[in-house]
Amino acid sequence: MVYRRGNPRLLQHLFCPWDGAEYEEGETVCRRCGNDRQASEGGAGLVLSEGVEELRTVGKKRPWERKLYVQQDYPDNYVDKTFLVGLVTNADLQTYDLATLVYESTAITSTVSLALLFFLVFSAMYDGLVDTRYLLGSEMAVFGLVCLHELLTKAREDRRQSISSLLTLALLTLAMTPVLGTLTKSVSTDTIFALSVLLLVVHLAFSDYGYLLGKSDKFAAPLALNAAVSASVLLASRLSSKLDVFAFVAFSMMVFALLPIARHNLLLYSGRLYLLCTLAGLVGVGLLALSVSPFLFIVYSCGILFISLICPFLLIWAQAHKNTISGPWDESTLDAETLRQ
């Protein structure tokens, strides 16, 4: 806004106050809206093209409005005093219960214990401390129980498909045993052990813990399962006989493919029975680790206590200090109820 020459009290706009269009030199009305360009400092009004008069005092701004489509006398980064009226802190903060966290941590601790059991069985077979016939006998008993469960709980077509899939997997494993036993003969043993540990870490990181806790109905962890099977194939190539290779690969299939489904079904059937079996498994693996090495037992026990007790305490402590803010400036989202409607 500038003063006109010859009349220092009469002001002239450089831009139209109504639509923001820039005036060209010599223009007295806006070429877009037709409003008068001039406004007096003493309070003269602006005459609209439609004949409606609106009195405005020069230097006095209209109240700010939350409207992007209206040209206002405020900069783009203007912050109104009502900006923080809609501020909400910790609106969707989820609270946790210590007992619930400890209970749900059993999905992680049991998976860790099964991974350790996998290595302990391999170590015993590698050193010749386990009779392979007993291991095969226990695997056949588990296989029979699984088939019996399928026969009793599923329809004819479903149980036929499940049992045929199990038989096909067992026969393929048996047929590929000669190949698996010599698959990595050219690779050093240290490399095999290092890769196996890395693959088991991937298995622990990408396991479907939601399925183990009954929060989903379908076991969906292909990366974790493939990593565990790959680790079993690598370790099986270091065993001495074909029978040992078949027994160990079948054992890994039972631990990493069948046991998650059994744990899921057991949890759905009885939470107390699931918790009892999980505690028994943790204690059993701990005793096996103690028989191998006291140091391994200490590391295993400290890891289980850290996951089951210390991590829940840390999570609850962190939630107490969490502070999230939200308000009308956030992007709009649809909740699950709205999407279902």
Stockholm file with secondary structure:
# STOCKHOLM 1.0

chainA/1-341         MVYRRGNPRLLQHLFCPWDGAEYEEGETVCRRCGNDRQASEGGAGLVLSEGVEELRTVGKKRPWERKLYVQQDYPDNYVDKTFLVGLVTNADLQTYDLATLVYESTAITSTVSLALLFFLVFSAMYDGLVDTRYLLGSEMAVFGLVCLHELLTKAREDRRQSISSLLTLALLTLAMTPVLGTLTKSVSTDTIFALSVLLLVVHLAFSDYGYLLGKSDKFAAPLALNAAVSASVLLASRLSSKLDVFAFVAFSMMVFALLPIARHNLLLYSGRLYLLCTLAGLVGVGLLALSVSPFLFIVYSCGILFISLICPFLLIWAQAHKNTISGPWDESTLDAETLRQ
#=GR chainA/1-341 SS CEEETTEEEEEECSBCTTTCCBCCTTCCBCTTTCCBSEEETTCCCEECTTSCEECCCTTCCCCCCSCTTSCCSSCTTCCCTTTTTTCEESTTCCCCCHHHHHHHTHHHHHHHHHHHHHHHHHHHHHTTCSCHHHHHHHHHHHHHHHHHHHHHHSCHHHHHHHHHHHHHHHHHHHHTHHHHHTTTTTSCHHHHHHHHHHHHHHHHHSCCHHHHTTSCSSCCCHHHHHHHHHHHHHHHTTSSSHHHHHHHHHHHHIIIIIHHHHHHHHHHHCHHHHHHHHHHHHHHHHHHHHHHCHHHHHHHHHHHHIIIIIHHHHHHHHHHTCCCEECTTSCCCCCHHHHHC
#=GC SS_cons         CEEETTEEEEEECSBCTTTCCBCCTTCCBCTTTCCBSEEETTCCCEECTTSCEECCCTTCCCCCCSCTTSCCSSCTTCCCTTTTTTCEESTTCCCCCHHHHHHHTHHHHHHHHHHHHHHHHHHHHHTTCSCHHHHHHHHHHHHHHHHHHHHHHSCHHHHHHHHHHHHHHHHHHHHTHHHHHTTTTTSCHHHHHHHHHHHHHHHHHSCCHHHHTTSCSSCCCHHHHHHHHHHHHHHHTTSSSHHHHHHHHHHHHIIIIIHHHHHHHHHHHCHHHHHHHHHHHHHHHHHHHHHHCHHHHHHHHHHHHIIIIIHHHHHHHHHHTCCCEECTTSCCCCCHHHHHC
//
